[in-house]
Amino acid sequence: MAAQSTKPLTVLVAEDEPAMLSLVARHIRSLGASVIEASDGDMAWEKAQKHHPDLIMLDVMMPGMSGWEVCKRVKGPVHGASFARTGVIMLTGIG
C-alpha cells in the first residue's frame, strides 16, 4: 500500500502589530503549517479569498476591516459555503 502524502495545513495570520505577526507566524510554521501573513483586515480578506486557508487567525482590531468584519464575511451567507471547512480564531490584546 502506497503512503499518502499529506498537504500541510494552511493558516492565514492577520495581525497589524509586526512583532506579534512575526511571533505567531513563526510559531505556526514551527508546527509544520504553511503560513500566509496579512497586516490589515482588507489584506486578510483578499488573501482569504485567494488561498482559502484551513484556518484563519484574526486580530480583532486592525486597520481597514476589523477582524470581526473579516470573520463575518468568511462565515456569512454569501461566502460561507466557500469557507465551510475553514476555522477562525480571534486574537485580541483587549483586557
C-alpha positions as CSV (number, residue, x, y, z in Angstrom):
1,M,0.0,0.0,0.0
2,A,1.5,3.4,-1.0
3,A,1.8,6.1,1.6
4,Q,-0.4,9.1,1.1
5,S,1.3,12.4,1.0
6,T,-0.4,15.0,3.2
7,K,-0.5,18.6,2.4
8,P,0.4,20.8,5.4
9,L,-2.3,23.0,6.9
10,T,-2.5,26.5,5.5
11,V,-3.0,29.2,8.1
12,L,-3.7,32.8,7.4
13,V,-2.5,35.0,10.3
14,A,-3.8,38.6,10.2
15,E,-2.3,41.0,12.8
16,D,-1.4,44.7,12.4
17,E,1.4,44.6,15.1
18,P,4.5,43.5,13.2
19,A,6.2,41.9,16.2
20,M,3.1,39.9,17.1
21,L,2.5,38.9,13.4
22,S,6.1,37.6,13.2
23,L,5.8,35.7,16.6
24,V,2.6,34.0,15.7
25,A,3.6,33.1,12.1
26,R,6.9,31.7,13.3
27,H,5.2,29.6,15.9
28,I,2.7,28.2,13.4
29,R,5.4,27.4,10.9
30,S,7.3,25.5,13.7
31,L,4.3,23.3,14.0
32,G,4.6,22.4,10.3
33,A,1.9,24.6,8.8
34,S,2.2,26.8,5.8
35,V,1.6,30.5,6.8
36,I,0.1,33.4,4.9
37,E,0.6,36.8,6.6
38,A,-1.7,39.8,6.4
39,S,-1.0,43.1,8.2
40,D,-4.6,44.5,8.0
41,G,-8.2,43.4,7.6
42,D,-8.5,44.3,3.9
43,M,-5.4,42.3,3.0
44,A,-6.6,39.4,5.2
45,W,-9.9,39.3,3.3
46,E,-8.1,39.4,-0.1
47,K,-5.7,36.6,0.9
48,A,-8.5,34.5,2.4
49,Q,-10.4,34.6,-1.0
50,K,-7.3,33.9,-2.9
51,H,-5.9,31.0,-0.8
52,H,-8.9,29.5,1.1
53,P,-6.8,28.6,4.1
54,D,-7.7,25.8,6.5
55,L,-7.5,28.2,9.5
56,I,-7.7,32.0,9.8
57,M,-6.3,33.7,12.9
58,L,-7.6,37.3,13.1
59,D,-6.7,40.2,15.3
60,V,-9.9,41.8,16.4
61,M,-8.7,45.5,16.0
62,M,-6.9,46.1,12.7
63,P,-6.7,49.0,10.2
64,G,-9.2,48.7,7.4
65,M,-11.7,45.9,8.1
66,S,-11.7,44.7,11.7
67,G,-11.2,41.0,12.4
68,W,-14.9,40.8,13.2
69,E,-15.8,42.1,9.8
70,V,-13.4,39.6,8.1
71,C,-14.9,36.8,10.2
72,K,-18.5,37.9,9.2
73,R,-17.5,37.8,5.5
74,V,-15.8,34.4,5.8
75,K,-18.6,32.7,7.7
76,G,-21.6,34.8,6.4
77,P,-24.3,33.5,4.0
78,V,-22.7,35.0,0.8
79,H,-19.2,33.4,1.2
80,G,-19.8,30.8,3.9
81,A,-20.1,27.8,1.6
82,S,-16.6,28.7,0.2
83,F,-15.2,28.6,3.7
84,A,-17.3,25.8,5.2
85,R,-14.1,23.9,6.2
86,T,-12.2,27.0,7.4
87,G,-11.8,27.5,11.1
88,V,-11.5,31.0,12.6
89,I,-9.6,32.0,15.8
90,M,-10.0,35.6,17.0
91,L,-6.9,37.2,18.7
92,T,-7.1,40.2,21.0
93,G,-5.0,42.1,23.4
94,I,-8.0,43.9,24.8
95,G,-8.2,43.4,28.6
